[in-house]
Amino acid sequence: MPVRVLHCADIHLDTAFSYLSNTLKENRQEELREVFSNIIKIIKERQVQIFLIAGDFFDVENVTSNTLYFLKRKLSEIKDVHVFITPGNHDPYMLSNGHKDLETLDNVHIFKNEIEKIYIEELNVNVYGFGFMEKYSNKPMLRDFQIEDENSINIMVTHGDISSDSVYNPITLEDIKNSKLDYLALGHIHKGTGLLKEGDSYWAYPGNPQGRSFNEVGEKGVLLLDITKGYCSCEFIKTSVRDYLIYDIDISDMGDYGEITDKIIKDIDNMEYDKNYYRIILKGKIEEGFKISMKSLFIKLQNHFHHIELVDETKYKIDIEKIKESKTLKALVITELFKLKLEDQFEEEIIDLAVKYSLDALDNGQVNIE
């Protein structure tokens, strides 16, 4: 019979969200707790036997009493599940109060700085693990490691980097191959890899189960695995309450805000405008006479979305020959900028931006960089 495992990492509970107001900060922190509730629900519904948390469970060293109370209640709902946690670089064992509090629970085991093995007799599974004691760990702990018992299922959970020279527990693909592990559960990288394999050893980063900014875009979740000796199947399950999504919207030849608004809503078309976080990047070529006010466009869109940010990367349609004929300051400036573009002295995007800002300044006496 396969062993059913749920693998998650990098939840970053109690993230500060210091750039937000107190109310919005508390809402985001509550969303992270809601994500953990979603994970516990999956564990119960899918009859998970082993729950692996591969580091950065917490974002801070001083975890709030509210979060610890919440976690104890949630983990007590899965008393028959074996829970293994490895501290990461954001929540190292020696500096964090969170792990010390949770390891008082009977079904929770916290791995520390040396590789440790826990044998689960009823499942015939060895669970190995090691964690961060301080913020950095440049010792390649998996180097020269090999399983002790080839007749059992062997799993390891840890937080680290697939890089030979990282200061965050460096791991190489050769290390994974030589380990002979049936599955290596990793954390640290916030973009999931899906299930991978080196030699006979399967491994994965699940990514973080909830994005926290536009640096962590797309659906986020956990991995549900059925592991037998020599084989591992994997299912990605979404857990994120809200997703961070970035869309490029081509508004070429458009000239009014109603038209642009309709295009944005049509192109996104996922019916979750009021749920997710959106960054809309306007692209394409527009007439020089149409100066987009991002504030005006935002006002037209804000009621459609839970959260929206707008970025203007449009370019002006430029008839360089016509401008040259005008014998004006505008002609001189734009001609010189186009020379730089032709000479490849700067990246094309930078020159296009300089052209746009120059035209705004020369036509209106101001630059529109909202």
SVG drawing of the C-alpha trace seen along z (x, -y; Angstrom):
<svg xmlns="http://www.w3.org/2000/svg" viewBox="-17 -75 47 80">
<polyline fill="none" stroke="black" stroke-width="0.4" points="0.0,0.0 1.3,-3.5 1.9,-6.0 0.0,-9.2 2.0,-12.4 1.2,-16.1 4.2,-18.3 4.0,-22.1 6.6,-24.8 7.2,-28.5 3.8,-29.5 5.5,-32.5 2.9,-32.9 2.9,-36.3 4.5,-38.1 4.8,-41.7 3.3,-43.3 4.8,-46.5 3.9,-48.5 0.2,-48.2 -2.2,-49.9 -2.9,-48.0 -6.3,-46.8 -5.0,-45.5 -2.0,-43.9 -4.2,-42.0 -6.4,-40.9 -3.4,-39.5 -2.1,-37.7 -5.5,-36.2 -5.5,-35.0 -2.3,-33.1 -4.0,-31.4 -6.9,-30.6 -4.6,-28.9 -3.3,-26.7 -6.9,-25.8 -7.4,-24.8 -4.3,-22.5 -5.7,-20.8 -9.0,-20.3 -7.2,-18.6 -5.3,-16.4 -8.6,-15.2 -10.5,-14.8 -7.7,-12.9 -6.7,-10.7 -3.1,-11.9 -0.8,-9.9 2.3,-12.1 2.4,-15.9 5.7,-17.5 6.4,-21.3 9.7,-22.1 10.8,-25.3 9.8,-28.9 6.6,-28.0 6.9,-31.4 8.2,-34.6 9.4,-36.0 11.3,-34.8 8.7,-36.1 5.5,-34.4 2.3,-35.9 0.4,-34.2 -2.7,-34.3 -1.0,-32.4 0.4,-29.8 -3.0,-29.3 -4.5,-28.9 -1.9,-26.3 -2.3,-24.2 -6.0,-24.0 -5.6,-23.1 -2.9,-20.5 -5.0,-18.9 -7.6,-18.2 -5.2,-15.8 -3.9,-13.9 -3.5,-10.7 -1.3,-12.3 2.5,-12.3 3.6,-15.9 7.3,-16.7 8.6,-20.3 12.0,-21.5 13.0,-25.1 14.1,-27.3 16.2,-30.5 13.3,-32.7 12.4,-30.7 15.6,-29.1 15.1,-26.9 17.5,-28.8 15.9,-32.1 12.2,-31.3 9.7,-30.7 7.2,-29.0 8.9,-25.6 9.6,-25.2 5.9,-25.8 4.6,-23.4 7.0,-20.5 5.0,-20.0 2.3,-18.5 2.4,-14.6 2.0,-14.3 4.6,-17.0 8.3,-16.5 10.7,-19.4 14.0,-18.5 17.1,-20.4 20.7,-20.8 21.8,-17.2 20.2,-14.6 17.8,-12.7 15.7,-9.6 12.2,-8.8 10.9,-5.3 7.1,-4.9 6.6,-1.2 3.0,-0.9 3.8,-2.5 7.3,-1.0 8.6,-4.5 11.8,-6.3 11.4,-10.1 14.7,-11.9 15.2,-15.6 17.4,-18.5 16.7,-22.2 18.3,-25.6 19.5,-26.6 20.6,-30.0 19.8,-32.2 22.5,-30.7 23.6,-27.1 26.3,-26.6 27.2,-23.1 26.1,-20.6 24.2,-18.3 23.0,-15.9 26.6,-15.4 27.6,-11.8 24.2,-10.9 22.7,-7.5 19.6,-5.7 20.2,-3.0 17.4,-0.6 16.5,0.2 13.5,2.3 11.6,-0.7 10.2,-3.8 12.7,-6.6 11.6,-10.2 13.5,-13.4 12.2,-16.9 14.5,-19.9 14.9,-23.5 17.6,-24.3 18.9,-25.5 19.7,-23.4 23.1,-25.1 26.6,-24.0 27.6,-27.3 24.5,-28.6 24.5,-29.7 21.0,-28.2 21.8,-24.5 23.4,-23.8 22.2,-20.7 23.2,-19.3 21.4,-17.0 24.2,-14.5 23.5,-14.6 19.9,-13.7 20.8,-10.9 23.3,-9.4 21.0,-9.6 18.8,-6.7 15.8,-8.5 12.4,-7.6 11.3,-11.2 13.0,-14.5 10.6,-17.2 12.2,-20.6 11.4,-24.2 12.9,-27.6 12.0,-28.2 8.6,-29.8 7.9,-28.7 6.9,-25.0 8.9,-22.6 6.4,-19.7 7.7,-16.2 11.3,-15.6 13.6,-12.7 17.4,-12.1 18.4,-8.5 15.9,-6.6 15.1,-9.5 12.0,-11.7 12.1,-15.3 10.1,-18.6 9.6,-22.1 5.9,-22.7 6.2,-26.4 4.5,-28.6 0.8,-27.8 -0.2,-31.5 1.4,-34.3 2.2,-37.5 3.2,-39.9 3.5,-40.2 6.9,-38.4 4.9,-35.3 2.3,-35.1 -0.1,-32.4 -1.9,-29.6 -0.3,-28.4 -0.7,-25.2 0.7,-21.9 1.7,-18.5 -0.3,-15.4 1.9,-12.3 1.4,-8.5 4.7,-6.9 5.7,-3.3 9.1,-1.7 10.5,-2.9 7.6,-4.9 5.9,-8.2 2.8,-9.8 2.0,-13.5 -1.0,-15.8 -0.9,-19.6 -3.8,-21.0 -4.5,-24.7 -4.7,-26.3 -4.3,-30.0 -7.2,-32.2 -6.3,-34.9 -3.8,-34.8 -1.4,-37.5 -1.9,-37.8 -0.1,-39.9 -1.7,-40.6 -0.2,-42.4 -3.0,-44.2 -2.5,-45.5 -4.4,-48.8 -2.9,-49.7 -4.9,-52.4 -7.3,-53.0 -8.1,-56.5 -10.6,-56.6 -10.9,-55.1 -14.2,-53.2 -12.6,-51.3 -9.5,-50.5 -11.7,-49.4 -13.7,-47.0 -10.6,-45.5 -9.0,-44.9 -12.1,-43.2 -12.6,-41.1 -9.0,-40.0 -8.9,-38.9 -12.3,-37.2 -11.8,-34.8 -14.8,-36.0 -12.7,-36.4 -12.1,-40.2 -13.4,-40.7 -11.1,-38.0 -7.5,-38.2 -4.7,-40.8 -4.2,-42.1 -1.4,-44.1 -2.3,-45.3 0.5,-46.3 -0.7,-48.4 1.2,-47.7 1.0,-48.7 1.3,-51.9 -1.1,-54.8 -1.4,-58.2 0.8,-60.9 -2.2,-63.1 -3.7,-60.5 -2.0,-61.1 -3.2,-58.3 -4.0,-59.4 -3.5,-56.3 -5.5,-57.9 -8.5,-58.4 -8.2,-54.8 -7.9,-53.4 -11.1,-55.2 -13.0,-53.5 -11.6,-50.1 -11.4,-50.0 -15.0,-49.0 -14.6,-45.9 -11.6,-44.5 -10.6,-43.5 -7.2,-45.0 -5.7,-46.4 -2.4,-48.1 -1.8,-49.8 1.5,-50.1 1.8,-52.1 4.3,-50.7 2.6,-52.0 4.6,-53.7 3.6,-56.6 3.3,-56.2 6.0,-58.4 6.3,-59.6 10.0,-60.6 10.2,-62.0 7.3,-64.3 8.8,-65.5 12.1,-66.2 10.4,-68.6 9.1,-70.8 12.5,-72.3 11.5,-72.6 13.1,-71.7 10.9,-68.6 12.3,-67.6 15.9,-68.0 15.3,-66.0 13.4,-63.1 15.8,-62.9 18.8,-62.6 17.0,-59.9 16.2,-57.9 19.9,-58.1 20.8,-56.4 18.1,-53.8 19.6,-53.0 23.1,-52.9 22.1,-50.4 23.7,-52.5 20.9,-51.8 18.2,-49.2 15.2,-49.9 12.8,-50.0 14.8,-52.8 14.9,-54.9 11.1,-54.4 10.5,-55.5 12.8,-58.6 10.9,-59.5 7.6,-59.3 8.7,-61.4 10.3,-63.9 7.2,-64.4 5.1,-64.7 7.4,-67.4 7.7,-69.3 4.0,-69.2 2.6,-69.8 5.4,-71.2 5.2,-68.1 6.0,-64.4 3.2,-61.9 4.8,-59.1 1.8,-58.1"/>
</svg>
